[in-house]
């Protein structure tokens, strides 16, 4: 008979319930901070884009000294007196998209203040190397850019310019 009387339900007080809720919320917040920190610090995987071709237009449509940006593809095409260059618009530091500053004639990264000259070489800032190039060909008077595999380089060489 004693065992029947001792079968009382154990209850939790409101104060304890609120305390457990605060502990649970704190664990969730700390977990999100830890996961977010590791996601930020973990290196990004390079995408394997395969073969991707961009037909930028007729070579005669580009004026000497002009830099044209293809936003969707993140590509800059520059027309020099000697010929053409096709740059990746992605900064080699942390993959931010660089902008062309027409007044200063420089590429500028808005993330960490990197600056590149008109040939994509690093002028200042943290990037480890110049902007990547894309293989460029002129086929039937049209600029054809192979964006499948960017060309990493140490610096600018005149042989990188594609002559019209």
Secondary structure, DSSP 4 states (H G I P E B T S, - for coil): -HHHHT-PPP---HHHHHHHHHHHHHHHHHHHHHHHHHHHHSPPPPP-----EEEEEEGGGSPTT-EEEETTTTEEEEE-SS-EEEEESB-TTT-PBEEEETTTTEEEETTT--EE-TTS-EEESS-SSPPPEEEEEEETTEEEEEEEEEE--SS--GGGSBP-
